[in-house]
Amino acid sequence: MMRTRPLKVALLGCGVVGSEVARIMTTHADDLTARIGAPVELAGVAVRRPSKVREGIDPSLVTTDATALVKRGDIDVVVEVIGGIEPARTLITTAFEHGASVVSANKALIAQDGAALHAAAVEQGRDLYYEAAVAGAIPLIRPLRESLAGDKVNRVLGIVNGTTNFILDAMDTTGAGYQEALDEATALGYAEADPTADVEGFDAAAKAAILAGIAFHTRVRLDDVYREGMTEVTAADFASAKRMGCTIKLLAICERAADGGSVTARVHPAMIPLSHPLASVREAYNAVFVEAEAAGQLMFYGPGAGGSPTASAVLGDLVAVCRNKLAESTGPGDSAYTQLPVGAMGEVVTRYHISLDVADKPGVLAQVATVFAEHGVSIDTVRQTGKDGEASLVVVTHRAPDAALTGTVDALRRLDTVRGVASIMRVEGE
């Protein structure tokens, strides 16, 4: 039987995503009612600039007092799309205390304080959903948390930032340098005026923390994620990648150790073979590759950002939370029963592509090979070119602990015959 009393929704933030959430709630009201089993009503919108005209939103719903809105007591669901740590964290916990469940798109907050927020939700008997916090419209959190709940996930490998993928794709396809590709991304609206969060990997690291925690049922915080940005990637790196039959992507990689005793999470640029599905992900699209014991290899692909795609994920969570409200139940919460330790980057087994500027004289290759042997790192391939006393030496290693590889590079820098390390990049996706 359809309930006639509407479920009331408070919207915190009405920017690109929030305004699209409000629009869909209005234009798809009948469909949402049918899918939920009760109508949903936008009961209030908290913003910083109330004077701004917001098409399709009743001005009487707009307020600058977000705290008063979440404290009203008649709000069933709070949708938080303001971002950042505060006041979002306090508003969410206040919403729980006053009877509301929460749908959030706040990756930074979930990555940093997800465990505490889940605990607050459980204490008050509320839901906390955040599909939109990772990879925009791509259904990813719910499949990991629910569809694969009976399986064992061993690895999550993905492109989770559209801005960086657009830049790297432009460098790959046009031969542009980093700054030129960044300027194009900015002009097209893919990059913010200050792109630091994207190009230095902070955005992807927050998403990696969330994915690792859900995939491996353990606590992974933002501080646990190893992070490298992509600002040092050059056209020469792409030329080297092409010679190896690879391209370069900024990857978020979450792995369970071979012995199952720990997990790692990391974000960094890496060469991946053109044969890997992630290599064909173009422009600002996202894709995540999941490897599970029973399900095998799964790939999730689609637009990872933007108002409409992100709002789609928010509305999916809103429908789920509203259904739970009607059933007087809550959905899946935090699952961290394994309590696995998070390993350091030095423990990760990986491969390196190293380009060295060296003296062009006899014995240099032997010296370099000796350094690798002393650090227990096996060489896969070597390519040397040079003339007039200078040479370039490109070494690709077999897999080894990252600490051994970084130690090797440090030792190479101390050789008199090595003029400099032109580039270092990990190789993934074999």
C-alpha positions as CSV (number, residue, x, y, z in Angstrom):
1,M,0.0,0.0,0.0
2,M,1.4,3.4,-1.0
3,R,2.0,5.8,1.9
4,T,0.6,9.3,1.2
5,R,2.7,11.2,3.8
6,P,5.9,12.3,2.1
7,L,9.3,11.5,3.2
8,K,11.1,14.9,3.8
9,V,14.5,15.5,2.4
10,A,16.9,18.3,3.4
11,L,19.6,19.3,0.9
12,L,22.9,20.7,2.2
13,G,24.5,22.5,-0.7
14,C,23.0,23.6,-4.0
15,G,26.0,23.9,-6.4
16,V,26.5,21.8,-9.5
17,V,25.5,18.5,-7.9
18,G,23.0,19.8,-5.4
19,S,21.0,21.8,-8.0
20,E,20.9,18.7,-10.2
21,V,19.6,16.6,-7.3
22,A,16.8,19.1,-6.7
23,R,15.9,19.1,-10.4
24,I,15.7,15.3,-10.6
25,M,13.6,15.1,-7.4
26,T,11.1,17.5,-9.0
27,T,11.0,16.3,-12.6
28,H,11.0,12.6,-11.7
29,A,8.8,12.9,-8.6
30,D,6.2,10.4,-9.8
31,D,8.8,7.8,-10.7
32,L,10.5,8.2,-7.4
33,T,7.2,7.9,-5.5
34,A,6.5,4.6,-7.4
35,R,10.0,3.2,-6.7
36,I,10.1,4.2,-3.1
37,G,6.5,3.5,-2.1
38,A,5.9,7.1,-0.8
39,P,6.4,10.6,-2.2
40,V,9.6,12.5,-1.4
41,E,9.5,16.2,-0.6
42,L,12.3,18.7,-0.7
43,A,11.8,20.3,2.7
44,G,14.8,22.7,2.8
45,V,17.9,23.7,1.0
46,A,20.9,25.1,3.0
47,V,23.2,27.4,1.0
48,R,25.9,30.0,1.6
49,R,24.5,32.6,-0.8
50,P,20.7,32.8,-0.5
51,S,20.3,35.7,-2.9
52,K,21.4,33.6,-5.9
53,V,18.6,32.6,-8.2
54,R,18.1,28.8,-8.2
55,E,15.9,27.7,-11.1
56,G,13.1,25.3,-10.0
57,I,13.7,25.7,-6.3
58,D,11.1,27.5,-4.2
59,P,12.9,30.4,-2.5
60,S,11.0,29.8,0.7
61,L,12.9,26.5,1.1
62,V,16.3,28.2,1.0
63,T,18.2,28.9,4.2
64,T,21.7,29.7,5.4
65,D,21.2,27.9,8.7
66,A,22.1,24.4,7.9
67,T,22.3,23.4,11.6
68,A,18.7,24.5,12.2
69,L,17.6,22.6,9.1
70,V,19.1,19.2,10.2
71,K,17.7,19.7,13.7
72,R,14.1,20.2,12.7
73,G,13.1,16.7,13.7
74,D,10.7,16.1,10.8
75,I,13.5,15.5,8.2
76,D,13.8,11.9,7.1
77,V,16.9,12.1,4.9
78,V,19.7,14.7,4.7
79,V,21.6,14.9,1.4
80,E,25.1,16.4,2.0
81,V,26.8,17.7,-1.1
82,I,28.8,20.7,0.4
83,G,32.1,18.8,0.6
84,G,35.0,19.3,3.0
85,I,35.5,18.2,6.5
86,E,33.7,20.9,8.5
87,P,30.9,21.8,8.9
88,A,29.9,18.7,7.0
89,R,31.0,16.3,9.7
90,T,29.1,18.1,12.5
91,L,26.0,18.5,10.3
92,I,25.9,14.8,9.5
93,T,26.3,13.7,13.1
94,T,23.7,16.2,14.1
95,A,21.3,14.8,11.5
96,F,21.7,11.4,12.9
97,E,20.9,12.6,16.4
98,H,17.7,14.3,15.2
99,G,16.3,11.3,13.4
100,A,17.6,11.6,9.8
101,S,19.6,9.2,7.7
102,V,22.3,10.7,5.5
103,V,23.3,10.4,1.8
104,S,26.7,12.0,1.1
105,A,29.0,12.6,-1.8
106,N,31.8,13.7,0.4
107,K,34.9,11.6,-0.4
108,A,37.3,13.5,1.7
109,L,35.2,13.2,4.9
110,I,34.3,9.6,4.4
111,A,38.0,8.7,3.7
112,Q,39.1,10.6,6.9
113,D,36.3,9.9,9.3
114,G,34.2,7.1,7.8
115,A,34.6,4.8,10.8
116,A,33.4,7.4,13.3
117,L,30.5,8.5,11.1
118,H,29.4,4.9,10.6
119,A,29.6,4.4,14.4
120,A,27.4,7.5,14.9
121,A,24.9,6.2,12.4
122,V,24.7,2.8,14.1
123,E,24.3,4.3,17.5
124,Q,21.3,6.3,16.3
125,G,19.9,3.6,14.1
126,R,20.4,5.5,10.9
127,D,21.8,4.9,7.4
128,L,24.9,6.4,5.9
129,Y,25.2,6.0,2.1
130,Y,27.8,7.5,-0.2
131,E,27.9,5.9,-3.6
132,A,28.5,9.3,-5.2
133,A,31.8,9.7,-3.2
134,V,33.6,7.4,-5.6
135,A,33.5,7.4,-9.4
136,G,30.4,9.6,-9.9
137,A,27.6,7.7,-11.6
138,I,29.4,4.4,-11.8
139,P,27.8,1.8,-9.4
140,L,30.8,0.6,-7.5
141,I,30.3,0.9,-3.7
142,R,27.1,-1.0,-3.7
143,P,28.4,-3.9,-5.8
144,L,31.5,-4.1,-3.5
145,R,29.4,-3.9,-0.4
146,E,26.4,-6.0,-1.4
147,S,26.8,-7.9,-4.7
148,L,30.3,-9.2,-3.8
149,A,29.6,-9.6,-0.1
150,G,29.9,-13.4,-0.4
151,D,33.1,-13.3,-2.4
152,K,36.7,-12.4,-1.5
153,V,38.1,-9.3,-3.3
154,N,41.9,-9.4,-3.7
155,R,42.5,-6.3,-5.9
156,V,40.9,-3.1,-7.0
157,L,42.7,-1.2,-9.7
158,G,41.2,1.9,-11.3
159,I,41.1,5.3,-12.9
160,V,39.1,7.3,-10.4
161,N,39.8,10.9,-11.4
162,G,38.5,12.3,-14.7
163,T,40.7,15.4,-14.7
164,T,44.0,13.5,-14.6
165,N,42.8,11.0,-17.1
166,F,41.9,13.7,-19.5
167,I,45.3,15.3,-19.2
168,L,47.2,12.0,-19.6
169,D,45.0,11.0,-22.5
170,A,45.7,14.3,-24.2
171,M,49.5,13.8,-23.7
172,D,49.3,10.3,-25.1
173,T,47.2,11.1,-28.2
174,T,48.5,14.5,-29.2
175,G,52.1,14.5,-27.8
176,A,51.4,17.5,-25.7
177,G,53.4,18.4,-22.6
178,Y,51.9,18.3,-19.2
179,Q,51.2,22.1,-18.9
180,E,49.7,22.3,-22.4
181,A,47.3,19.4,-21.6
182,L,46.4,21.0,-18.2
183,D,45.6,24.3,-19.9
184,E,43.3,22.5,-22.3
185,A,41.6,20.6,-19.5
186,T,41.1,24.0,-17.7
187,A,39.7,25.7,-20.7
188,L,37.2,22.8,-21.2
189,G,36.1,22.9,-17.6
190,Y,37.6,19.5,-16.7
191,A,40.2,21.1,-14.3
192,E,39.6,23.5,-11.5
193,A,41.4,26.9,-11.3
194,D,43.5,25.2,-8.6
195,P,44.0,21.6,-9.8
196,T,46.2,20.5,-6.9
197,A,43.7,18.0,-5.4
198,D,43.4,16.2,-8.8
199,V,46.9,16.3,-10.3
200,E,48.7,15.6,-7.0
201,G,46.5,12.6,-6.3
202,F,44.7,13.7,-3.2
203,D,41.2,13.2,-4.8
204,A,42.1,9.7,-6.0
205,A,43.8,8.8,-2.6
206,A,40.5,9.6,-0.8
207,K,38.6,7.3,-3.1
208,A,41.3,4.6,-2.8
209,A,40.9,4.7,1.0
210,I,37.1,4.2,0.7
211,L,37.4,1.4,-1.9
212,A,40.0,-0.5,0.1
213,G,38.0,-0.3,3.3
214,I,34.9,-1.7,1.6
215,A,36.7,-4.3,-0.5
216,F,38.8,-5.7,2.3
217,H,36.4,-5.2,5.2
218,T,39.1,-3.3,7.2
219,R,39.8,0.2,8.3
220,V,41.8,2.2,5.7
221,R,42.1,6.0,6.3
222,L,43.3,8.6,3.9
223,D,46.7,8.8,5.8
224,D,47.2,5.1,5.0
225,V,47.2,5.7,1.2
226,Y,50.6,6.1,-0.5
227,R,50.3,9.0,-3.0
228,E,52.2,10.4,-5.9
229,G,51.0,13.1,-8.3
230,M,51.4,13.1,-12.0
231,T,52.9,16.6,-12.6
232,E,56.3,15.1,-13.4
233,V,55.0,12.9,-16.2
234,T,56.6,14.0,-19.5
235,A,56.2,13.5,-23.2
236,A,59.4,11.4,-23.0
237,D,57.7,9.1,-20.5
238,F,54.9,8.5,-23.0
239,A,57.4,7.8,-25.8
240,S,59.1,5.2,-23.5
241,A,55.7,3.7,-22.7
242,K,54.8,3.4,-26.4
243,R,58.0,1.5,-27.1
244,M,57.0,-1.0,-24.4
245,G,53.4,-1.3,-25.8
246,C,52.0,0.7,-22.9
247,T,50.3,3.9,-22.0
248,I,50.4,5.9,-18.7
249,K,47.5,6.3,-16.3
250,L,47.1,7.7,-12.7
251,L,46.0,4.6,-10.9
252,A,44.4,3.9,-7.6
253,I,45.5,0.4,-6.5
254,C,44.2,-1.5,-3.5
255,E,45.6,-4.9,-2.9
256,R,45.4,-7.8,-0.4
257,A,48.8,-9.2,0.4
258,A,49.6,-12.6,-1.1
259,D,49.5,-14.2,2.4
260,G,46.2,-12.4,3.2
261,G,47.7,-10.8,6.3
262,S,47.6,-7.2,5.3
263,V,46.4,-4.7,2.6
264,T,47.9,-1.8,0.8
265,A,46.4,1.3,-0.9
266,R,48.3,3.6,-3.3
267,V,47.9,6.2,-6.0
268,H,50.5,7.0,-8.5
269,P,51.1,7.2,-12.3
270,A,52.0,3.9,-13.9
271,M,52.6,2.3,-17.3
272,I,50.0,-0.2,-18.2
273,P,50.0,-2.5,-21.3
274,L,47.7,-1.4,-24.1
275,S,46.1,-4.8,-23.9
276,H,44.7,-4.0,-20.4
277,P,41.1,-2.8,-20.4
278,L,42.1,0.3,-18.4
279,A,44.4,1.5,-21.2
280,S,41.4,2.2,-23.5
281,V,39.7,4.5,-21.0
282,R,39.7,7.9,-22.7
283,E,39.2,11.6,-21.9
284,A,37.5,12.3,-18.5
285,Y,36.0,8.8,-18.0
286,N,36.6,6.6,-15.0
287,A,36.9,2.8,-14.8
288,V,37.6,0.4,-12.0
289,F,38.9,-3.1,-12.4
290,V,38.0,-5.5,-9.6
291,E,39.5,-9.0,-9.1
292,A,37.6,-11.4,-6.8
293,E,38.2,-15.1,-6.1
294,A,34.8,-16.4,-7.3
295,A,33.6,-13.7,-9.6
296,G,36.9,-13.2,-11.4
297,Q,37.7,-10.0,-13.2
298,L,35.0,-7.3,-13.3
299,M,35.2,-3.8,-14.8
300,F,33.0,-0.8,-14.0
301,Y,33.1,2.1,-16.5
302,G,31.5,5.4,-17.0
303,P,31.5,9.2,-16.3
304,G,33.2,9.7,-13.0
305,A,32.2,13.3,-12.2
306,G,29.9,16.1,-13.2
307,G,26.5,17.3,-11.9
308,S,24.2,14.9,-13.6
309,P,26.3,11.7,-13.2
310,T,27.0,12.4,-9.5
311,A,23.4,13.4,-8.9
312,S,22.4,10.0,-10.4
313,A,24.4,8.2,-7.7
314,V,23.0,10.5,-5.0
315,L,19.4,9.7,-6.1
316,G,20.1,6.0,-6.2
317,D,21.2,6.2,-2.5
318,L,18.2,8.4,-1.7
319,V,15.8,5.8,-3.0
320,A,17.5,3.0,-1.0
321,V,17.6,5.0,2.2
322,C,13.9,6.0,1.8
323,R,12.9,2.4,1.3
324,N,14.8,1.5,4.5
325,K,12.9,4.3,6.3
326,L,9.6,2.8,5.2
327,A,10.6,-0.7,6.3
328,E,11.9,0.7,9.6
329,S,15.3,-0.9,8.9
330,T,18.8,0.1,7.9
331,G,21.0,-1.1,5.1
332,P,24.5,-2.5,5.1
333,G,26.8,-0.4,7.3
334,D,30.5,-0.4,8.0
335,S,32.2,-3.8,7.7
336,A,35.7,-3.8,9.2
337,Y,35.6,-7.2,10.9
338,T,39.0,-8.3,9.4
339,Q,41.0,-5.5,11.1
340,L,43.9,-6.2,8.8
341,P,46.9,-3.9,9.1
342,V,47.7,-1.5,6.2
343,G,51.1,-2.2,4.8
344,A,53.7,0.4,3.8
345,M,54.5,1.2,0.2
346,G,57.9,-0.4,0.6
347,E,56.3,-3.8,1.1
348,V,54.4,-3.7,-2.2
349,V,55.8,-5.9,-4.9
350,T,55.9,-4.0,-8.2
351,R,58.0,-3.3,-11.3
352,Y,60.0,-0.2,-12.3
353,H,60.8,1.5,-15.6
354,I,64.0,3.5,-15.0
355,S,65.6,5.9,-17.5
356,L,69.2,6.9,-16.7
357,D,71.5,9.5,-18.3
358,V,74.9,7.8,-18.2
359,A,78.5,8.2,-19.5
360,D,78.9,6.5,-22.8
361,K,82.0,4.4,-22.1
362,P,82.8,0.7,-21.4
363,G,81.8,-0.8,-18.1
364,V,78.8,1.4,-17.4
365,L,76.2,-1.2,-18.0
366,A,78.1,-3.7,-15.8
367,Q,78.2,-1.1,-13.0
368,V,74.5,-0.5,-13.2
369,A,73.7,-4.2,-13.3
370,T,75.8,-4.8,-10.2
371,V,73.8,-2.2,-8.3
372,F,70.6,-4.0,-9.2
373,A,72.1,-7.4,-8.2
374,E,73.3,-6.0,-4.8
375,H,69.7,-4.9,-4.0
376,G,68.2,-8.2,-5.1
377,V,66.4,-6.7,-8.0
378,S,66.3,-8.8,-11.3
379,I,66.4,-6.9,-14.6
380,D,63.9,-7.8,-17.3
381,T,65.1,-5.7,-20.2
382,V,67.8,-3.1,-20.9
383,R,68.0,-0.6,-23.8
384,Q,71.0,1.7,-24.3
385,T,71.5,4.4,-26.9
386,G,74.2,7.1,-27.0
387,K,77.0,9.1,-28.7
388,D,79.6,11.7,-28.1
389,G,80.3,10.5,-24.6
390,E,76.7,10.6,-23.3
391,A,74.1,7.8,-23.3
392,S,70.6,6.9,-22.2
393,L,70.0,3.6,-20.4
394,V,66.5,2.4,-19.9
395,V,66.0,-0.5,-17.5
396,V,62.8,-2.4,-16.8
397,T,62.8,-4.6,-13.8
398,H,61.1,-7.8,-12.8
399,R,58.7,-7.5,-9.8
400,A,60.4,-6.8,-6.4
401,P,59.5,-5.1,-3.1
402,D,59.2,-1.4,-3.7
403,A,61.7,-0.6,-0.9
404,A,64.4,-2.7,-2.8
405,L,63.6,-0.8,-6.0
406,T,63.8,2.7,-4.4
407,G,67.0,1.6,-2.7
408,T,68.4,0.6,-6.1
409,V,67.6,4.0,-7.5
410,D,69.2,5.8,-4.6
411,A,72.4,3.7,-5.1
412,L,72.4,4.4,-8.9
413,R,72.3,8.1,-8.2
414,R,75.6,7.7,-6.4
415,L,77.5,6.2,-9.3
416,D,80.0,8.5,-10.9
417,T,79.0,7.2,-14.3
418,V,75.3,8.0,-13.8
419,R,74.7,11.7,-14.8
420,G,71.1,11.7,-13.6
421,V,67.9,9.7,-13.3
422,A,65.7,11.1,-16.1
423,S,62.5,9.3,-15.0
424,I,61.2,6.5,-12.8
425,M,57.8,5.0,-13.2
426,R,56.0,1.8,-12.0
427,V,54.7,-0.7,-14.4
428,E,51.2,-2.3,-13.5
429,G,48.4,-4.3,-15.0
430,E,50.3,-7.3,-16.2
